[in-house]
């Protein structure tokens, strides 16, 4: 797999070339995804901003994720990941949005084991959610989530 920096550089270059923008809504990655993108020179032309919604209350209050989704499916679910991405895309008026939610560990949360992750990518014409089951410690899970989100977005952009 390509390094996070290499993937982020390719994404920024492709987004610039296509005149597209991106925003992020992050829980498990706590801003790491936005940091990976904005580490790239020129990213200000494509990255509009992001929201770190680490708590369920912020997912509901700031992003507008319906509380019933969190209650019914948990914050670590396809439904909530898609709602987060959809909300941040609308808020920032970006072409694309990526969200991350999951359990970094070391223990369980929401009845789900550490390493359970959902990534969602949305645009006007795309809604894709990806489930991951990542092994490793907290840092490994978070880093692998960032890498996986960038790689998935790269595949969507080049399709």
C-alpha positions in Angstrom: 0.0 0.0 0.0 1.2 3.5 -0.8 2.1 5.8 2.1 -0.4 8.2 3.5 1.7 11.1 2.2 1.9 9.7 -1.3 -1.8 9.1 -1.4 -2.6 12.5 0.0 -0.4 14.2 -2.6 -2.1 12.3 -5.4 -5.5 13.3 -4.0 -4.7 17.0 -3.7 -3.2 17.0 -7.2 -6.3 15.2 -8.7 -8.8 17.4 -6.8 -7.0 20.5 -8.0 -6.9 19.2 -11.6 -10.6 18.5 -11.5 -11.5 21.7 -9.7 -13.1 19.8 -6.8 -13.2 20.3 -3.0 -13.4 18.2 0.1 -14.4 18.4 3.7 -14.1 15.9 6.6 -16.2 14.8 9.6 -14.0 12.8 12.0 -14.6 10.9 15.1 -12.1 8.0 15.4 -9.3 9.9 13.6 -9.8 13.1 15.6 -8.6 15.4 12.9 -5.8 13.1 11.6 -7.5 12.8 8.2 -7.7 16.5 7.8 -4.1 16.8 9.0 -2.9 14.3 6.4 -4.6 16.2 3.6 -3.5 19.7 4.7 0.1 18.5 5.2 0.3 18.7 1.4 1.4 22.0 -0.1 -1.5 23.5 -2.1 -4.2 21.7 -0.2 -5.9 25.0 0.7 -7.2 25.1 -2.9 -9.2 21.9 -2.3 -9.7 21.4 1.4 -12.5 23.5 2.8 -12.5 22.4 6.4 -13.7 19.7 8.8 -15.4 18.9 12.0 -14.1 16.7 14.8 -17.2 15.1 16.3 -15.7 12.9 18.9 -18.7 12.7 21.2 -22.2 11.6 20.2 -23.6 14.9 21.5 -21.4 16.8 19.0 -22.4 14.4 16.2 -26.0 15.3 17.0 -25.6 19.0 17.9 -23.0 20.2 15.4 -23.4 17.8 12.5 -27.1 17.2 13.0 -26.9 13.4 13.0 -30.3 12.3 14.2 -30.1 11.0 17.7 -32.4 8.1 16.7 -29.7 6.9 14.2 -27.1 6.7 17.0 -29.6 5.1 19.4 -30.7 2.5 16.8 -27.4 1.7 15.1 -24.7 3.2 17.4 -22.2 5.9 16.5 -20.0 3.2 15.0 -22.3 2.3 12.1 -22.8 2.7 8.4 -25.8 4.9 8.9 -24.0 7.3 11.2 -20.9 7.5 9.0 -23.1 8.4 6.0 -25.0 11.0 8.0 -21.8 12.6 9.2 -20.3 12.8 5.7 -23.6 14.1 4.2 -23.9 16.8 6.9 -20.3 18.1 6.6 -20.6 18.2 2.9 -23.7 20.3 3.1 -22.2 22.5 5.8 -19.0 23.3 3.9 -20.7 23.1 0.4 -17.9 20.8 -0.7 -17.9 18.5 -3.7 -16.9 15.5 -1.5 -16.9 14.7 2.1 -15.2 11.8 4.0 -16.2 10.7 7.5 -14.6 8.3 10.0 -16.2 6.7 13.0 -15.0 3.6 15.0 -13.5 2.1 18.1 -9.8 2.8 18.4 -9.5 0.8 21.6 -8.1 -0.7 23.6 -11.5 -1.8 24.8 -15.0 -2.1 23.4 -17.4 0.7 22.8 -21.0 0.6 21.7 -20.7 -3.2 22.1 -18.2 -3.3 19.3 -14.6 -4.5 19.5 -11.6 -2.3 19.0 -10.7 -1.9 15.4 -14.3 -1.7 14.2 -14.4 1.2 11.8 -16.8 2.8 9.3 -15.6 5.3 6.6 -18.1 7.1 4.4 -17.5 9.1 1.3 -20.3 11.2 -0.2 -20.7 13.6 -3.2 -23.7 14.7 -5.2 -23.7 11.4 -7.0 -21.9 9.1 -4.6 -22.7 7.5 -1.3 -20.3 4.8 -0.2 -19.7 3.4 3.2 -16.8 1.0 4.0 -16.6 -1.3 7.0 -13.1 -2.1 8.3 -11.9 -4.6 11.0 -8.4 -3.4 11.9 -6.0 -5.2 14.2 -3.5 -3.5 16.4 -3.2 -0.9 19.1 -5.0 2.4 19.2 -2.4 4.3 17.1 -2.4 1.5 14.5 -6.1 1.5 14.2 -6.3 5.3 13.8 -3.5 5.4 11.3 -4.9 2.5 9.3 -8.3 4.3 9.2 -6.7 7.5 7.8 -4.8 5.5 5.2 -7.9 3.5 4.3 -10.0 6.6 3.9 -7.5 8.3 1.6 -7.1 5.1 -0.5 -10.8 4.6 -0.8 -11.3 8.2 -1.8 -8.5 7.9 -4.3 -10.2 4.9 -5.9 -13.5 6.9 -6.2 -11.8 9.9 -7.7 -10.0 7.9 -10.3 -13.1 5.9 -11.3 
